[in-house]
């Protein structure tokens, strides 16, 4: 009993010490039934895709402006490669997440949640 109490205390303390951002799937699961979760994920994916597209556009403009200001080419091409590489990584990583769902139940939702989470992270990364 004492060991269980100590374990619980350690878990509570670590939860307070290391706050974790909720994933898109976690956010949507709180809504309710399967149909509502899927609807939430689809809406959030649409927002995340729009935010990513906007962030990529802003980054491209900044890269072009940097090239013009410095007279050095390369920033835009590097960004374009990064955009392509990120899209490939996202597809592979989220396919892995789907396949890692041992029972197969919830795999499609986890895959969409993965895409949302990675898109959100990428948007933050592009704000340099």
C-alpha positions as a printed NumPy array, in Angstrom:
array([[  0.   ,   0.   ,   0.   ],
       [  2.809,   2.365,   0.864],
       [  4.511,   1.64 ,  -2.488],
       [  1.301,   2.439,  -4.359],
       [  0.967,   5.709,  -2.466],
       [  4.573,   6.647,  -3.289],
       [  4.072,   5.787,  -6.936],
       [  0.939,   7.934,  -7.068],
       [  2.788,  10.838,  -5.455],
       [  5.634,  10.574,  -7.98 ],
       [  3.178,  10.524, -10.887],
       [  1.285,  13.539,  -9.573],
       [  4.504,  15.471,  -8.972],
       [  5.841,  14.715, -12.439],
       [  2.537,  15.733, -14.007],
       [  2.796,  19.095, -12.274],
       [  6.47 ,  19.534, -13.091],
       [  6.162,  18.682, -16.775],
       [  2.96 ,  20.069, -18.251],
       [  2.138,  18.425, -21.55 ],
       [  0.331,  19.995, -24.466],
       [ -2.795,  18.083, -25.308],
       [ -2.811,  16.412, -28.675],
       [ -5.536,  17.145, -31.203],
       [ -6.946,  13.677, -30.641],
       [ -7.085,  14.289, -26.874],
       [ -8.833,  17.611, -27.48 ],
       [-11.458,  16.018, -29.723],
       [-12.025,  12.869, -27.659],
       [-13.372,  15.041, -24.849],
       [-16.27 ,  16.072, -27.102],
       [-18.118,  12.802, -26.949],
       [-19.086,   9.988, -29.299],
       [-17.198,   8.705, -32.332],
       [-19.062,  10.841, -34.873],
       [-18.424,  14.02 , -32.885],
       [-14.745,  13.121, -32.506],
       [-14.39 ,  12.562, -36.24 ],
       [-16.188,  15.835, -37.002],
       [-13.905,  17.678, -34.557],
       [-10.775,  16.112, -36.065],
       [-11.862,  17.021, -39.585],
       [-12.526,  20.624, -38.541],
       [ -9.212,  20.885, -36.707],
       [ -7.355,  19.361, -39.648],
       [ -8.885,  21.947, -41.96 ],
       [ -7.733,  24.731, -39.627],
       [ -4.272,  23.211, -39.233],
       [ -3.9  ,  22.834, -43.003],
       [ -4.969,  26.45 , -43.576],
       [ -2.582,  27.675, -40.865],
       [  0.259,  25.644, -42.376],
       [ -0.421,  26.956, -45.857],
       [ -0.432,  30.523, -44.554],
       [  2.782,  30.002, -42.555],
       [  4.509,  28.479, -45.591],
       [  3.426,  31.433, -47.72 ],
       [  4.749,  33.952, -45.193],
       [  8.017,  32.021, -44.876],
       [  8.374,  31.948, -48.675],
       [  7.916,  35.727, -48.852],
       [ 10.514,  36.186, -46.13 ],
       [ 12.929,  33.865, -47.919],
       [ 12.52 ,  35.8  , -51.184],
       [ 12.952,  39.107, -49.352],
       [ 16.084,  37.777, -47.683],
       [ 17.502,  36.759, -51.051],
       [ 16.787,  40.199, -52.5  ],
       [ 18.221,  42.016, -49.486],
       [ 21.432,  39.99 , -49.364],
       [ 21.879,  39.236, -53.045],
       [ 22.384,  35.599, -52.112],
       [ 20.195,  32.879, -53.546],
       [ 19.36 ,  29.73 , -51.649],
       [ 16.883,  30.606, -48.893],
       [ 13.796,  30.046, -51.02 ],
       [ 15.103,  26.781, -52.496],
       [ 16.014,  25.535, -49.018],
       [ 12.537,  26.383, -47.757],
       [ 10.899,  24.646, -50.732],
       [ 12.923,  21.502, -50.012],
       [ 12.025,  21.732, -46.338],
       [  8.322,  21.978, -47.231],
       [  8.555,  18.874, -49.433],
       [ 10.558,  16.956, -46.836],
       [  8.124,  17.876, -44.073],
       [  5.148,  16.666, -46.151],
       [  6.895,  13.337, -46.759],
       [  7.83 ,  12.985, -43.074],
       [  4.286,  13.802, -41.969],
       [  2.811,  11.198, -44.317],
       [  5.239,   8.497, -43.17 ],
       [  5.074,   9.285, -39.464],
       [  1.294,   9.443, -39.352],
       [  0.969,   6.237, -41.385],
       [  3.201,   4.62 , -38.781],
       [  0.991,   5.96 , -35.976],
       [ -2.064,   4.475, -37.68 ],
       [ -0.401,   1.084, -38.139],
       [  0.914,   1.095, -34.576],
       [ -2.627,   0.933, -33.253],
       [ -2.499,  -2.762, -32.421],
       [ -6.223,  -3.409, -32.49 ],
       [ -6.841,  -1.22 , -35.519],
       [ -9.582,   0.565, -33.634],
       [ -9.017,   4.291, -33.642],
       [ -6.123,   4.105, -36.061],
       [ -7.664,   6.457, -38.601],
       [ -8.471,   9.012, -35.898],
       [ -4.931,   8.753, -34.509],
       [ -3.553,   9.33 , -38.012],
       [ -5.606,  12.501, -38.474],
       [ -4.625,  13.664, -34.99 ],
       [ -0.981,  13.082, -35.883],
       [ -1.288,  15.233, -39.011],
       [ -2.902,  18.027, -37.007],
       [ -0.239,  17.904, -34.295],
       [  2.633,  17.898, -36.774],
       [  1.088,  20.736, -38.784],
       [  0.665,  22.825, -35.641],
       [  4.274,  22.195, -34.658],
       [  5.474,  23.048, -38.168],
       [  3.572,  26.349, -38.088],
       [  5.428,  27.275, -34.886],
       [  8.741,  26.279, -36.484],
       [  8.138,  28.436, -39.568],
       [  7.719,  31.56 , -37.449],
       [ 11.41 ,  32.371, -37.427]])
